[in-house]
Amino acid sequence: MELYGYDKQAQSPEDGPIALTEVSLVATPKELRLIAQFLSSAADRMDNMGDRYDHEHLADEVSGFKSSPDFILLRST
C-alpha cells in the first residue's frame, strides 16, 4: 500500500501528488462506517474487474462526501 496526497496550501497541484508517510482521518463513526462500506465494495469491484479496474472517488459513490476532501482509491500494480 502506498499513500499519496496534495498539500492544501500547494501553489501548483499540477506538479502531482506527493508520497505520504502518514494519514490521519478526522471523521465521525457514521462517516467511518460509510468509508468502510465503500472500501469493501471497491475491493469486490477490483476482484471482479482485475486489470480493468482503474480508480474511483468516494464522493462519486457515497452521498454526503461531496464537500469533503477528495478520497480516491486506485488499484495497486
N, C-alpha and C positions, 0 to 999 in steps of 0.2 A: 504494500500500500504506500502510496505517495500522497502528499498534501501540497496543494498549490493555492495561491490566492493573490489578491491585489491589495496594496496599501490604500486605505481610504483617502489618504492625502496625496496619493501619487499624481504627479503633474501630467504624466503621459502613460495611460493604461495600454496604449498601442505597443509598448515595449514587451508586453506579455506578462503572464503571471510569474511570481517568484515562488521558489520552493519554501515550504514552511516546516518548522521543526515541532510546532505545537499548534493546536486549535482549541479554543475554549468556546463552548456553546453556552449562551445565556438564554434559557428557554423555560417555559412552563411545563409541567408534567403533560398537559394536553398536547403541546407542540412536540415534545419528545416522542410521544406515542404516535403522532401523525408522521413524524420523520422516520420512526422505526418501521411503520407500515409501508412507507414509500421505499425504504431501503430493501425490505423483504420482497416487495413486488418487483422492484428493479432487478434484484438478484434472479428472480424467476424469469424475467424477460431476457436477461443476459444468457441464462442457461438455454432458453428456447431459441434465441436468435444467434448465438455463437458469435462468429466474427462479424456478422452484420450489425450487431449492437454497437452504437457509437456513443451517445450520451443522452442525458435527459435532465431537465430542470425541475426541481421540487415545486416551484411556483406554477409550472405548467400542469402538474399532476395533482396537486393538493391545494384546494382553495384556502385562502387565509394567509398565504405566504407571498402574495403579490408585492407587498411593500417591505418585505424582509430582504436582507442581503441575498444575492443570488447563490443558491446551493446547487451545484452542478455535479452530476455523477457521471464518470467516464469509466469505460471498461479498461482494465489493465491489459497490457500486451505481453 
